Amino acid sequence: MMIEQLVTSFISSAAFGIIFNVPKKLLLNGGLVGMLGWLIYFLFVQSNFDSVLATFVAAFFVAIISQLFARMYKTPMTIFSVSGIIPLVPGGLAYEAMRHVVMNDYSMAIQLAAKAFMISGAIAIGLVFSEVINQVIKKS
């Protein structure tokens, strides 16, 4: 099951790289970043950590790996980070929240929407936190 998820996360990350016009020679790297981010998320969730914390840690490492690749290939970090966070985006959770709104099950819709919002925030905070640590290291 884990191999299927890793392959799927790699393909989705690389496919979003195609949509965002990432140079062809860097598509595999973008897919690798997404796959590693999903692997970290998956391992944390399997270890019974909360999905919000798992998403934060995975987004943090996606940003770290993206920074390393950006330096190695002398390209902008966003080439790797945008496609790398795609597997972490809570699209299915947001869909379920909207489905419950349509079914007039508002209490479940609010719970799911709040979870999707927290996961989205964890992605943003993980990316920003990585950049802050990078800047602190550069200055010292």
N, C-alpha and C positions, 0 to 999 in steps of 0.2 A: 504494500500500500504506500509506503514511504517513497519508493522509487517512482511510482506513478505520479505522486504529488510533486516530486522534484522535477520530473520531465515536463509536467504540465505548467509548473511555475516558470521554468526556463523558456518554454514556447511562448507563454503569454507575455513575458518580459521582452523577449526578442521581437515578438509581433508588435508590441507597442513601440518598440524602437523603430520599426519600419514605418509605422503611422507618423511618428515624430521626425522622420527623415534623418535618423542617425546614420552616419557613414557606414557603409556595408562592412568594412573591416572591423568595426566596433560592435556590431550586432551581437556577436557571440559573447563579448565581454558584458554587455548590458543584460543579456540573458543569464549569464553567470551571477551577476550581482543580484538579480531578482531571485534566482534559485537559492543563493546563499542566505538571503534575507528570509525567504520562506522556510528554509531549513532551520534557522535559528528560532523563528516563530513556532514552528511545528515541535521542535524539541522542548521549548519552554512550556507549551500547552500540554504536551505529553507528560511533563514533569509536574503537572497540576498547578501551574502558575496561572494567574488571571490573564485573560486574553488581552486586556489593555496593557498590562505590564509587558507581556510577550511582544506585543506590537511595538511598544516603545523601544525595547532592547533591539528588536530586529531592525527598526528604522534607524536607530543609532548606528548599528553595524553596516547597514546599507550605505549610510552617509560616509562612514570611515572608509569602506572599500571604494566608494565612488571617488573620494578625495585621492586615494592612492592611485587608482586608475587614471584619474585626470592628470596627475603629475607624470605618470609613466608614459601616457600617450599624448601629453601636451594638448589636451582638449578641455572644454568646460565640464565642470563636475555634473551639471544638470543632464548631460548626455547619459550618464550612468544612473544618477539618482532617480530621475523621473521614471525610467523603465524599471528600475530596481524596486520601487515602492508599489508598483502596480499589483503584485500578488497580495499585498497587505491591505489594500483598500477594501473597506467593508461594504461592497456593493450588494451582496446577497442579504446582508442584515438590513440595509436601507430599503431594499425591495420588500422584505418581509414586514417592515414597519409600515410601509405604504399599503401593503395588502391588508394588514389589520385595520388600517384607517378605513379602507373601502368596505370592509366587513363590519364596520361599526364596533370593533373591539378596541376601544381607545386606550384602555389601561395597558394592554399588551403592546399596542403601537407606541405608546410613550416609552415603555421600558426598552423596546428594541431601538427606537430612535435615539434615546439617551446613550445606549451602548454604542451605536454607530458613531454618534457625536464624540464620545470619549475615545474611541479607537482612532477616529480622524485626528483628534487633538494629540493623541499619543504619537502618531506619525509625524505631525508637524513639530512637536516638542523634541522628538528624537533627532530629527534632521537639524534643528536649530542648536540643540545641546552639543551635537557633534561639531558643528561649526564653531561654537564658542570655545570648546576644548582645543580645537585646532588653532584658533587665534591665540589662545593663552600659551600654547606650546611654541608657536612661532615667535612670540614676544620674549619668551624666556630663554 
